Amino acid sequence: MTTTTTTDYNRWLDWLDGRQEAMLARLIQWSAINSGTRNIDGLGRMAERLTEAFTALGPATAEALPLPDGEEIGPDGAPRPVPYGRLLRFAFNPQANRRALMVIHYDTVFPADSPFQTPRLTDADTLHGPGVADAKGGICVILAAVEAFLRSPWGRDLGIEVLLNPDEETGSLGSAPLLVEAAGRAHFALLYEPALPDGTLAGARKGSGNFSVVVRGKAAHAGRAFHDGRNAVVALARVVGALHALNAERPTITLNVAKLEGGGPTNVVPDLAIARFNVRTESHADQHWAEDRLRALIADANATAEDGITVTLAGGFSRPPKEIAGRTAALYDWVKAAGGVLGQPIAWVPTGGCCDGNNLAAAGLPNVDTLGVRGGLIHSDREFMTVSSLTERARLSALLLMRAAAEGLPWEDGR
């Protein structure tokens, strides 16, 4: 194999330095399109813009794949369908033997009626706006990096599959099977959640599950027939206390009771109450422990409940824990080395957050996430990204693609 030097790569990476203004203009346009997970019309408009941008790069397979409806527990305690948008797939160089998967979402946490709709520059290097960091800035990085790679001499030597999903902010419940399927076609994955403001990456990630406890009782007049009623709110309160107590049993899990619903007029014994909660786990052993304890807790709640009270549990874990080991650890070191070549110090820290990298790791695919723009205060109306990180991070990803094509991956040939 011909030795490829840093100078050889820089010749093609330098093209990106003149792309920042165009990348910023595109990001501002994309941020102004509301694409909250439940805004199906907005997701459709965003999908059109993304398809135009990626198909303009050159010959590619472009698909908009419908996702099956999800399910959630409604305020009446019954399951109801949840529609999702379409997963976008763009594939380049299907003939290549080595294949990269590049993944990020195009939904945001901001609903269609959110007051946070308009991106704005607050200084020459700071853009505030919905999704500018999480994760439309990351899509801009993917687009520019792929374009730079395709222009290079190695542009046909690596297969690239780009997946943009519309449901990541609610757990990727619809797109998860397609992510796992894509993992089987790839040798490694790069994901584009935002990095921390200083460029630090997320390393090990906790797993996550969302659950609902539904308690049903019997309504009755609180004055005339109080003892005929069965109070679902009181029964749920006992369950909530037991749920919270699980935090003390195993310090490597966190269980957050986040929302309580139920009850009504004060002269009516309430017959319905719902608690919604999230569980975070550091390891697969934690997840199995939590699942076992939740089943036992619900069984005990039903066994000890007043006659006429029923307790049910819905939901589950959608994100297994992501641990940094084996080929994933080698991939992180490989990214760090590439950052060093570019003068970009790369470090990573464990985080309680989770992303599609969790799902891909569980499918056996080594991956590095948070390769998107530098930014912060995501999921709030103060979300921001650093403008200069657009080309900075695009250079890093383009170099990774070029090196994968020209030199191979860190675990190949005994390296």
N, C-alpha and C positions, 0 to 999 in steps of 0.2 A: 504494500500500500504506500502511495506517495505521502511523504510527510507534509502536513499542512501547518503553516505557521500562523501566529497571531496576525501578522501583517496581511496574510492572504484573506483572513476573515474581515479585518478592519476595512479593507477596500470596499466590501459590500455592506458592511454595517454603517459606514459613514453616510450612506444614502439616507438613513433614517434621521440624521440630524436636521435635515431640511423639511421634515414632515410634521414638526410639532404644531405649527399654526393650523394646518389642515386637520390634524387629529383633534385639536381643541375645538375647532368649529364643528366637527362632526359630533363630538361628545356633548356640546351644548345643545345641538339639535336633538340628539337622542334623549338627553335628560328631560327635555321639555315635553316628551311623549309619556304620559302617565301609563305605566305598565305594572301596576299593582297586581299581585297574583290573582285576585278575583275580578280584575277588570279585563274581561275577555276581549272586548272591543279594542282597548288600548294595547293589549298584547298582540292583537292582530295587526295593528298599525305598526308596532315596533318590529314585528316579524317581517313585514314588507320591506322596511328600511334595511334590516340586517341581510335579508336575502339579496337585495340590490347590491349591497356593499361587498358581500363575499363572492357572489357570482361574477362580479367585475374583475376579480383577481385572475381569472383564466379558467381553463377547462376544469370543471369540478362537477361531482354528483351533488345535487341540491335536493333535499327532501324536507317537507314539513309534515311531521308524523303526528297524527291525532293521538291523544292520551285518553285512556279510559277514565270515566268519572271516579272521583274519590268518594269517601264517605266520612261524615262527621256526626257527632251527637248534637242535635238541635236543642233549642231552649225548651222544647216539650219533652226532652228526654229520649226521643226516638231518632234512629239513624236517618240521615238525609243525604242526597247526592251532592257532590261538589264538582263542578266542571273545571277543567284545566284548559290552558292554551295548547299550542302545538310545539313539539320538540323539533328544533331545526338541526339538520345534519348536513355538513358540507365535507366532501371527501376529495382529496387531491392525491395524485400518484398512486392509484390502486395497485399498480404493477410492482411497487417497491416491496422488498423483502422485510425491511425494518419499518415499524409503524409507530407513530406517536398519536396519542389522543389528547386533544386540547378541549377543556371543558369550563364552562361558566354559565350562569343563569342570566336571563334577561328580564325576569320579574323583579319588582321591588316590594318593599313593605308598605308603600304609601298608597292608600286606596284612591279611587277616582275622585272622591270628594275631599281629599286632603288639602289643607291650605298651602302645603309645601309643594309647589308645582314649577317654580321658575328658577333656572340656574342663573348665577351671576358671579362675575369676577369681583372679589373683594380686594385683591391686589394682583400684581402681574403674575404671581406664582400660586395663587389660591383660587380655586373654583368651588363655590358652594352650590349644591343642588341635589335633587332627589336622584339617587343611583349613580352619582358621578364617580364615587369610589366603589360602591357595592351594587352592581358590578359592571356598569356600562363603560367605565374607564377601563376595566379589564378586557372587555370585548374590543375596545379600540386598540389595546396592546396586542391582542391576538391577531387582529386584522393586519396591523402594520408589520408584525413579526413574520407572519406567513407571506406577505407580499415581498418583504426583503429576502426571505429564504428562496422563494420561487424565482427571484431575479438572479440568484447566485449560481455559480457553476455546479452546486450540489442540489439544485432545486428539483431534480427528478429522482434523487437517490433516497428519499425518505417519504413514506406514505404518511399523510396527515389527515386525521378525522377530527373535525370540529363539531362539538355538540353544545348547543345553547338551549337550556331547558327553561320552561315557564313557571315552575312550581317549587324551586329550591327553597324559597323563603318559608314555605309551609312544610318542608321535610322531603321534597322530591318523591312524594308517595306515588304519583302517576308515572314519573320518568325513571324511577329506580330500576325497573326491569330492563329498560333500554340502555341504561348506563352499564349494568352488569353485562349485557350482551356485547356492548362495544368494548368492554374490558377484555373480552375474549379475543378480540381482533387486534389488540395493541400490545406493544412491548413495554411501554411506559406512558405515564400521563402527566400533563402539566395543567394546573388549575389556577384560575385568575380571580379569586377573592382578593380584596385589597390587603396589601402589606401594612404593617404599622407605619406611623409617620416617619420613622427613621429607617424604614426599609426592612426591618426585622420580619422574618417569616413565622408563620405558625408551624410548630413541630408536631409533637404528639397531640391528638385531639380526643376529648372525651366523647363517649357515645351519648345518645339522647333518645328519649322516648316521651311521647305525649299521651296522656290518659284522661279519661273522664270516669268519675264514679256517679252513678245515677241511683238515687234512693227514692222509692215510691212508698207512700203510706195511704192514708184514707182521710179525705176531707170531712169536716164536720163543723157545725156552728160552735164557736169558741165559748159561748155562754150557755146555750140550751143543751148542747150535746157534746161537751168537751171530751168526756171520757169515751165517747164512741169513736173519736178520731184517732188517727195514728200519725204523729208529727214527723214528717220526713226531714224537716230542718234540724230538729233535735237529734235524730238518728244520724244525719250526715255529720253533725258537729262531733259526735263520738268517733266517726270514721276519720275525719280530718285530723283529730288529735292523734290517732294511731298512725296515720300516714306520716305526720311530721316527726313522730317519735322514731321512725326508721333512720333519720339522720344520725341519731346518737348510737345506733347499733352498728353502723359501718361507716367510718369517717371518709372512705374513698368514694362514697356516693353522695349526691345532694338531691333532695326531693323538695321541690318548690310548689306548694299549693298556691295557685295564681289567681283563681277566679271561683267565686261561689254564686250560684243562681238558685232561686226558688222562693217559695212563699208568696204572700200577697196581702190582702186586707188583714188587719190585726184581729178581726172577729171571726176568722176562718182558720181552722187547724190545717196547716199546709200538707198537701199530699205529694209534692214533688220537690226535690232538691238535687242540685248537681254541683260537683266540685271538679275543677279542671286543674291538672298538675303536670309538671315536667320532672323527669328523672335524668340525672347526668351520672355517667359511670366512667371510671378510669380504665377498666379492663373488661375483657369478656367474662371473667369470673364474677365481677361486680354485676354485670348485666343479668347473668343467670341467677345470682343471689336475689337481686331485686325482683325478678319475675316470680321466683318461688315465694318470696315474702309477700308480694302483693296478692297472689292467689290465696295464700294462707290467711291474710288479713281479711279479704272479702268473705272467705268461707266462715271465718270466725264471726264477722259482723252479722251474717245471716243466721248463724247458729244461736247467737245471743240476742238477736233483735226481738222486740215485742212482736207478738203475733199480728200479722197484717203489714209488716214492714219487709220490703225486699231491697237488696243491695246488689247492683251489677257493676261490672268493670268493662270499659271499652278502651280501645287504643292499643298501643304497643311501641316497641323500639323501632325507629326507622333509620337510625344512624349507629352502627356498631362503633366501638372505640377504634381509633387509628393509632397504632403504635409505631415508633421509629425503630426499625430493625431490618436486618437482612438487606434485600435489594433496595428497599425504600431508604434505609440509612445510606447506602452507597449512592443513591440518586441525590440525596441532600448534599453529600460531600462533593459530588460532581457539579451541582449548581453553585456551591460555594467557590469551587475552583474557577468556574467560568466568571463569576462575579469578580474574583480577584484579578483576572485578566483585564476586565473592563474598569477596574478601579472602584468597584461597587462592593464594599464589605457586606458579606452575607452571614447572618446569624439567625437562629430560630429558637423559639421558646414554646413550652407546652401551653395549651390553652383549653379553657372549658368550652369554647365554641366548637361547632362542628359544621361540616360542609359535605359536598359530594365526594371529596377525597376519602371520607370515612367509608362510603359505600364501595368505592373502587378498591380501596385497601382490603376490605372484606372479601372482594371478588378475586384477590390475589394479584392485583396490578400495582406495582410500585408507582408512587406518585408524589409530587411536590405541589402544595397549594400555596395560596397567597402570593402568586407571581404577578398579580395585578398592580395597579398604581399604588403609590403611597398616599395614605389618607387616614381619616378618622371620624369619630362621632357618628358612625353609621347607625342607621335605624332611628335617627332623630332629625329634626328640622335644622340641625347645625352641621349636617354631613358635608365633608369637604374632601378635596383631593389636591395634591401638589402637581401643578401643571407640568413642571420640568420632568416629572417622573414618567410622563407619557412616552417620550423617546428613550429615556433611561431604561425603563423596563422592557420596551420593545427591543432595544439592543441586546439585553440579556437573553430574552426568549429566542430571538433570531440566532444568536450565537449557539444556544443549546441545540436548536434544530440543525444548524450547519455542522456542529461537532458530531451530533448523532449520525448524520448522513456520511460525513467524511471519515470519522474516527471510530464510530461504534459507541456502544454503551459501556459503562464502567465495569459491568460484570461479564463482558464478553472476552473471549480469548484469555481467560485466566487473570484478567486485570483486577 
